[in-house]
Amino acid sequence: MIEKALKHEKPDSPKSGTGRVFELSGKEKNISDALGFSILEGNIEDIVIREGTRQWCGNCPGNLNHTCPLSSGYTIQKSLEESKTFIRHFRKVFLICLPVLSKEEREIQRERRKEIWLGMKNFELLFSKRYSDILLFKLPIQCPLCEPQDCLIPEKECRQPDYQFPMHEEYNIDMMETARTIAGDRSTLEMYALLLADSFPDQKINEE
């Protein structure tokens, strides 16, 4: 859109997404209301996998951030083929849409980030009662569980590995394009996380 404006060209019409609103109830809805997120159900084919997904992050490549598993070398990015094979294990995909954090929430209010982080873990647990092999990816917020200077990675294992989320970039998922495909062009700034569910029979997920 910016490029078109510089060329004095008419911007493209807002894109409509393929996602369908996924209604929540009970404890799931309580969590979504408290955190302020909504969910769209998309299609596995909506997930865009390609090279260069880390270029949008200020910590990649080469700028070491000890709290980022990929930047620090704590986790390794999969190949494109490994990523595609892994994603094809699942039948369902959901897109979690949450308003972006304010500058104060990102940099000052660690407790707000912790509330979101732990709330998403609780939501993942509840959602696992609906479907098999739930996998919730990380929202684009810094891990709040430890103070940054106390983070152990990559020298040692994370103090709370069960509370970590896989990163989209680990599986070469282009979240800008994936979110735009599912959610379309939104009128407000949001951050997104994919939730995959329901693996095919006889498929073992996350054995590593």
N, C-alpha and C positions, 0 to 999 in steps of 0.2 A: 504494500500500500504506500509506503514512504517513497519507494522507487518510482511508482507511478505519479505521485504528487510532484516529485522533482522534474519529471518529464512533462508535467501539465497534462497527464492523461487521466481519464475518468477512472476512479477506483472500482475494483470488482465489487459486485453486490455481495452482501454478507452471505457466507456459506451456511447452509442448513446441515446439521449433523444427522448421522444415521441412528443415534442413540434414542432409546425409549426410556421414559421415566420409570424407575423401579421403586415401587412403593414399599415402605418399611412400616413395621408395627412393633408394639411392645417395647422391649428393652433396646432393640436395634434403633427404633425411632427416638427413644430417649437420648441415646448417645449422639445420633445425628443432629437432633435439635440442640443439644448442649454445645456441640462443637460447630454447628452451623454448616454442615455439608449436605449435599444431595448426591444421588446415585443415578447414573444412566446405564442401561444395559446395551452393549454393543455386540459386534460380531468378531469372532477371532480374526477374520479377514481384515478387520479394520486396523489391526496392530501393524504399524510400519516398522520394519526391521531393515536397517541399512548401516553402512559404515559412517564414521564421523559423528556419532551421537554425543561424544564428550566435548565437542568444540564449543557448545553453548555455556559450559560451566567455567567460571573464572578460576577454578582450582585445577583444571585439566587443559591440556596435558602439561605436566612438568612442575606445576606449582604445588609443592607438598602441603597437604592439609591433613594433619594427623587424625582428625575426626571423620574424614571421608575414606571409607574402605577401599575405593578404587584409586584415589589419588595417593594414598599411603602405601598401596601394594598389599593391603590386607586381604583383598579379594582380587581375582583376576577376571578380566573381561573375556567372555566366551567368543568363539568364532561365530561368523554369521550362520554357518550351517548348524552348529550346536544350538544357537539361539532359536532358529526356525524350528528345529526338531523339538526342542523343549516346549515352545509355545503351542505347537500342534498337539501336544499331549492333552490339552484342555478343550472342553466343549464350550465354556461360557466365559465371557469377559464383561466386567463392570468397570465403569469409570467413576471414581470418587472426585467430586468437585467441591473445593473449599475456597472461600475468599482468601486472597493473599494476606499474609501478615503485614501489619504496619511496620514501619522502621523500628518503632519502639518495641513491638512484640518480637521482632527478629533479634535485635541487638541487646535489649535491656530485660525484657520480661521472659526470662528462661522458664519460669513456672507456666506461662501460657503454652510454650512449646512442649513442655513436659505433659501438660494436660492433653494436648492434641495427640502426642506420641502414645501415651498410655491408653487414651481413649480409643485410638485406632487399633491397638492390640486387643482391647476388650471387644471391640466390634468384630475383629477378625475371629475371635473365639466364638462369639455368638453366631456369626455367619457360617461357621463350620458345621453348625447343626442343621443347616439347610442343604449344604452340598458337601461333596467329598473333595479332599485335596485342595483346600483353600490356600491361595498364595497371594498375599497382599504386599504390594511394592511400597517403597518409601516415598513419602511426600517430600518435596524439595525444601526441607528444613533441616538445620543442623541438629544432630543428636543431642538431646538435652540431659541425658541421664547422668553424665559426669561433667564436671567442669572441663573445658577444653584442655587446660594444662595437665589434667589428671588422666586424660585418655591414654589407654595402654597401647592401642594399635599404632604402628604395625609390629612393635617389639614383642608383644605378648597377646594372648587371647583376650578378647573383650570381656570385661567383668560381667556383663549381662547379655550374653549372646542370644538368649531366648527372647530378648526384647528388641532385637534388631530386625530390620526389613531388608530384603534384597533391593538393589537399585535397578531402575529401568536400563541404565547405560550398561550394566553388567551383561545384559542380554541384547545389547545393540538396539534397544527400542527407542525410536525417535518420538519422544512424547509430545513435541510441538505439533507434529503432523498427526499423530494418533489421536490426541485430544481434539484437534480441529476436525478430524474425520468423524469422531463420535459426537462431540458436543457442538460442532459448528463454530461460527464466529460469535462469541458471547459479548454481551454489552458491559460486563464487569470483569475486572481482573481476577483470575482464579489460579489456584495451583491444583495439580491433578495427581492421582495415583491409580494405577490399574489393580484390579482384583481379579485373579483367575480362579476358576472353580471347575469341578467335575472332570476329572481325568477320565480317559477312556479305560475300559476294563484291562486288567493285567498290566497297567502302566504304573511303575513305581516313580513317585515324584520326590525330588530332593533327597536322593539316597546318599549323595556325596557328603 
